[in-house]
């Protein structure tokens, strides 16, 4: 089903893209709708790989005055495509989502900045269960060993489970930019650019 702006909508999440003619996909369907030839289609596998990889995620929550509060965090993803954020119970982000569960997350592959996703969603669950074990798991992924040395002894850890509602994604091979070529240009535009250079 599509809305008036031709975005794909389903019960779990809406997938849109800020790039004209870029590919769209339904999060409940592994098959992508490839309407054009621009770039590489984003997919559930792409989303999962970004959050399973050693990539920092940038989390934005809403402060009491309505202003955004943004922090880089370690992140994870579960089998139902919910994003897991491990933080301190006393953290600003945890306090913010207690008042307003809306949240935005941006993640970029560390070795290819043109492989990225931005997510809007809501915190649907907060739990202390296995939060310490989850932090050790994240420490192994991001640091290479299972201890988080910056943790204050009295800080109780909590896991924020985020259900995505809208996802914007882009996945391009960086060679497009190293070669001064944009896959979004038409053949005529590319020819014109080459003539200007000559």
C-alpha positions in Angstrom: 0.0 0.0 0.0 1.3 3.5 -0.8 0.3 6.9 0.6 -0.3 10.1 -1.3 3.5 10.7 -1.7 3.9 7.1 -3.1 5.8 5.9 0.0 5.4 2.2 0.9 3.4 1.7 4.0 2.8 -1.5 6.0 2.0 -2.4 9.6 5.6 -2.2 10.9 7.4 0.5 9.0 7.3 2.9 6.1 10.4 2.9 3.9 11.1 6.1 2.0 14.2 7.6 0.3 15.4 11.1 -0.1 17.1 10.4 -3.4 15.0 10.9 -6.5 14.2 7.7 -8.3 16.0 5.6 -5.6 14.8 2.2 -4.7 12.2 1.4 -2.0 11.5 -1.7 -0.1 9.0 -3.1 2.4 10.6 -4.2 5.7 8.3 -7.2 5.8 9.4 -8.3 2.3 12.9 -9.3 1.5 12.3 -8.5 -2.2 13.1 -5.0 -3.3 11.1 -2.9 -5.7 13.7 -1.7 -8.2 12.1 1.1 -10.2 15.3 2.6 -11.5 18.9 2.0 -12.1 20.4 4.5 -9.7 22.7 3.2 -7.0 22.3 0.0 -5.1 18.9 -1.0 -3.5 18.7 -0.8 0.3 17.4 -3.9 1.9 16.7 -5.6 5.2 20.1 -7.3 4.9 21.7 -3.8 4.5 19.9 -2.5 7.6 20.9 -5.5 9.6 24.5 -5.4 8.5 24.9 -1.8 9.4 23.7 -2.4 13.0 25.6 -5.6 13.4 28.8 -4.0 12.1 31.2 -1.9 14.1 29.4 1.3 13.2 28.5 4.1 15.6 24.8 5.2 15.5 23.8 8.7 16.3 20.6 8.9 18.4 18.4 11.9 18.7 15.8 12.3 21.4 13.6 15.2 22.3 14.4 17.4 25.4 11.7 18.8 27.6 11.8 22.1 25.7 11.4 20.3 22.3 15.0 20.7 21.2 16.9 17.7 19.9 19.6 15.9 22.0 22.0 13.9 19.8 24.7 11.4 21.0 26.8 8.8 19.3 26.1 5.3 20.8 26.9 1.6 20.4 23.9 -0.2 18.9 22.6 -3.6 18.0 19.6 -5.1 16.2 17.3 -8.0 17.1 15.7 -10.7 14.9 12.6 -8.5 14.5 14.5 -5.5 13.2 14.1 -3.6 16.5 17.2 -1.5 17.3 18.7 -1.9 20.7 20.4 1.0 22.5 22.3 0.2 25.7 22.6 3.3 28.0 22.7 4.4 31.6 19.5 4.7 33.5 20.5 8.2 34.4 21.4 9.3 30.9 19.7 12.2 29.2 18.4 10.1 26.4 16.7 7.7 28.8 15.1 10.5 30.6 13.9 12.1 27.4 12.3 8.9 26.0 10.5 8.5 29.3 8.7 11.7 28.5 8.5 11.3 24.8 9.2 7.9 23.2 9.9 9.4 19.7 13.5 8.8 18.5 15.6 9.3 15.4 18.7 7.3 14.6 21.3 7.7 11.9 24.0 5.1 11.1 26.8 5.2 8.5 29.2 2.4 7.5 32.6 3.3 8.8 34.4 2.2 5.6 31.8 3.6 3.1 30.1 6.8 4.2 27.7 6.4 1.2 26.1 3.4 2.8 23.8 4.8 5.4 20.3 4.7 6.9 18.2 7.2 8.9 15.4 5.8 11.1 12.5 7.5 12.8 10.7 5.4 15.4 9.6 5.0 19.0 11.0 3.3 22.1 8.5 0.5 22.7 10.3 -1.2 25.6 12.9 -0.4 28.3 14.4 -3.2 30.3 17.2 -3.8 32.8 17.1 -7.6 32.0 20.5 -8.8 30.6 21.6 -5.1 30.1 25.0 -5.8 31.6 25.5 -8.8 29.4 24.4 -6.8 26.4 26.9 -4.1 27.2 29.7 -6.7 27.4 28.6 -8.0 24.0 28.7 -4.5 22.6 32.2 -3.9 24.1 33.5 -6.9 22.4 32.1 -5.7 19.1 33.3 -2.1 19.4 36.5 -2.4 21.5 37.6 -6.0 20.9 37.2 -7.0 24.6 34.2 -7.4 26.9 34.7 -4.6 29.3 33.4 -1.0 29.2 35.9 1.0 31.2 34.0 4.3 31.1 31.1 2.9 33.1 30.5 4.5 36.5 30.0 1.8 39.2 26.6 3.2 40.4 25.2 3.6 36.9 22.5 1.0 36.2 22.4 -0.1 32.5 19.1 -0.2 30.6 18.3 -1.4 27.0 16.0 0.8 24.9 14.2 -1.2 22.2 13.3 1.0 19.3 10.7 0.0 16.7 11.4 1.7 13.4 8.5 3.5 11.7 10.2 5.3 8.8 13.5 4.4 7.2 15.5 6.4 4.7 18.4 4.6 3.1 21.2 5.0 0.6 23.8 2.5 -0.5 26.3 3.5 -3.1 29.8 2.2 -4.0 32.2 5.0 -3.1 33.9 4.5 -6.5 31.1 6.6 -8.0 32.4 9.6 -6.1 36.1 8.9 -6.5 35.6 8.7 -10.2 33.8 12.1 -10.2 30.7 10.3 -11.5 27.2 10.5 -10.1 24.8 7.6 -10.8 22.0 10.0 -10.5 23.0 12.0 -13.6 21.3 11.3 -16.9 23.6 10.4 -19.8 23.1 13.9 -21.2 24.0 15.5 -17.9 27.2 13.4 -17.7 28.2 14.3 -21.2 27.6 18.0 -20.5 29.8 17.8 -17.4 32.6 16.1 -19.3 32.5 18.8 -22.1 32.7 21.6 -19.5 35.8 20.0 -18.0 37.4 19.7 -21.4 
